[in-house]
Amino acid sequence: MEGLSEAPFSHSKTLIIECMSVEEELQEHAEHAQNPFDKRVAGTMAIIAACLAVVSVLGHITTTEELLNQQKASDQWSYYQAKSIRRYVSEVARDTFATMKDPKQSEQYAKNAEKYKKDDEEISEKAKELENESHLTGRQALRLHFGEVFLEVSIVFASLAILSKRPLLWYAAILGGLVGVGIAASTLMVH
């Protein structure tokens, strides 16, 4: 019987200890929430995190656009090669029929070869245009990713500022955030 009466008592001791630690933790959080420095830094972190989210999404979209343009350019070059092969085959057929003294067939293949040559030029221009767009979006994506890195480091500095209560780290977080947003915004100037 003694074992039964002690078990509930030892359990209640554990509850009291756990409740006290929760109460202490809540008191500590309340003290931190009243600290104006922590509030300012937390506000700064929220702004930097919002900027980071926007820059990160834009970076991913731009990278995807770069890859899509590169794939389209690759497709255009494949199409160019197919048309070039057709032109070459038409030129061979033209020459073969000219050698066989069949001017009608030779003329038909000459027209085909000329058409394919014209198509080659158009396809080549389109492929080069897509490559240029891919390179442009690649440079823009790179700037967005660099901006993202600065914003991420700024959040780390802000966290360290809260932990260490050092305003210098908070200022470094603000500066890093501004640099990150500036680098990301500079994508608008890339042409």
C-alpha positions in Angstrom: 0.0 0.0 0.0 2.8 2.3 0.7 4.0 2.0 -2.9 0.6 3.1 -4.2 0.5 6.2 -2.0 4.0 7.3 -3.0 3.4 6.9 -6.7 0.9 9.7 -7.0 3.0 11.9 -4.8 6.2 11.5 -6.9 4.2 12.1 -10.1 2.9 15.4 -8.7 6.4 16.5 -7.8 7.4 16.0 -11.5 4.4 18.0 -12.6 5.3 20.9 -10.3 8.9 20.9 -11.6 7.7 20.8 -15.2 5.2 23.6 -14.6 7.8 25.7 -12.9 10.1 25.4 -15.8 7.3 26.3 -18.3 6.4 29.3 -16.1 10.1 30.4 -16.0 10.3 30.0 -19.7 7.2 32.1 -20.3 8.6 34.7 -17.9 11.8 34.8 -19.9 9.9 35.2 -23.2 7.8 38.0 -21.7 11.0 39.8 -20.6 12.5 39.4 -24.1 9.3 40.6 -25.8 9.5 43.8 -23.7 13.1 44.5 -24.8 12.8 47.2 -27.5 16.1 46.2 -29.1 14.8 42.7 -29.6 11.6 44.1 -31.1 13.5 46.3 -33.6 15.8 43.5 -34.6 12.9 41.1 -35.0 11.1 43.6 -37.1 14.2 44.0 -39.3 14.4 40.2 -39.6 10.8 40.0 -40.7 11.5 42.7 -43.4 14.7 41.0 -44.6 12.9 37.6 -44.6 10.1 39.0 -46.8 12.7 40.5 -49.2 14.5 37.2 -49.2 11.3 35.3 -50.1 10.6 37.7 -53.1 14.2 37.6 -54.3 14.4 33.8 -54.0 11.2 33.2 -56.0 12.3 35.7 -58.7 15.7 33.9 -58.8 14.1 30.6 -59.3 11.7 31.9 -62.0 14.6 33.6 -63.8 16.7 30.5 -63.7 13.8 28.4 -65.1 13.3 31.0 -67.9 17.1 30.8 -68.7 16.9 27.0 -69.0 13.8 27.1 -71.1 15.3 29.6 -73.5 18.5 27.5 -73.8 16.4 24.4 -74.5 14.4 26.3 -77.2 17.7 27.5 -78.7 19.0 23.9 -78.8 15.8 22.8 -80.5 16.2 25.6 -83.1 19.8 24.5 -83.8 18.6 20.9 -84.2 15.9 22.1 -86.7 18.6 24.1 -88.4 20.7 21.0 -88.8 17.8 19.1 -90.2 17.1 21.8 -92.8 20.8 22.0 -93.7 20.8 18.2 -94.4 17.7 18.6 -96.6 19.4 21.5 -98.4 22.6 19.4 -98.9 20.5 16.4 -100.2 18.7 18.8 -102.6 22.0 20.2 -103.9 23.3 16.7 -104.5 20.1 15.7 -106.3 20.2 18.9 -108.3 23.8 18.2 -109.4 23.0 14.6 -110.1 20.0 15.5 -112.4 22.1 18.2 -114.0 24.8 15.6 -114.8 22.1 13.3 -116.2 20.9 16.1 -118.4 17.4 16.3 -116.8 16.9 20.1 -116.4 13.4 19.9 -115.1 14.3 17.7 -112.1 17.5 19.7 -111.6 15.6 23.0 -111.5 13.1 21.6 -109.0 15.9 20.5 -106.6 17.6 23.8 -107.1 14.4 25.6 -105.9 14.3 23.3 -102.9 17.9 23.9 -102.1 17.3 27.7 -102.3 14.2 27.4 -100.1 16.2 25.4 -97.5 19.0 27.9 -97.6 16.5 30.7 -96.8 14.9 28.7 -94.0 18.4 28.0 -92.6 19.0 31.8 -92.2 15.7 32.4 -90.5 16.2 29.4 -88.1 19.7 30.5 -87.4 18.6 34.0 -86.4 15.9 32.6 -84.2 18.3 30.3 -82.4 20.8 33.1 -81.9 18.0 35.3 -80.5 17.0 32.6 -78.0 20.6 32.0 -77.0 21.0 35.8 -76.3 17.8 35.7 -74.2 19.1 32.8 -72.3 22.4 34.5 -71.6 20.6 37.7 -70.5 18.3 35.8 -68.1 21.3 33.9 -66.8 23.1 37.1 -65.9 19.9 38.3 -64.2 19.5 35.1 -62.3 23.0 35.3 -61.1 22.4 38.7 -59.6 19.3 37.6 -57.9 21.1 34.6 -56.4 23.9 36.9 -55.1 21.3 39.2 -53.6 19.7 36.1 -52.0 23.0 35.2 -50.4 23.4 38.6 -48.8 19.8 38.5 -47.5 20.4 35.1 -45.9 23.6 36.3 -44.2 21.7 39.3 -43.0 19.2 37.1 -41.2 22.1 35.3 -39.5 23.6 38.6 -38.4 20.2 39.7 -37.1 19.8 36.5 -35.1 23.3 36.9 -33.7 22.3 40.5 -32.7 19.4 39.3 -30.7 21.4 36.6 -29.0 24.4 38.8 -28.2 22.5 42.1 -27.7 25.0 43.8 -29.9 23.8 46.7 -32.1 26.8 46.4 -34.4 25.5 43.0 -35.6 22.1 44.5 -36.1 23.6 47.3 -38.2 25.6 44.7 -40.2 22.3 42.9 -40.8 20.6 46.1 -42.1 23.6 46.9 -44.3 23.7 43.3 -45.7 20.0 43.4 -46.3 20.3 46.7 -48.2 23.2 45.3 -50.3 21.2 42.2 -51.0 18.2 44.1 -52.2 20.4 46.4 -54.2 22.1 43.6 -56.0 18.8 41.9 -56.7 17.3 45.2 -57.9 20.3 45.6 -60.2 18.9 42.9 -62.4 16.7 45.6 -63.9 19.8 47.2 -65.3 21.2 44.1 -67.0 20.6 44.2 -70.7 
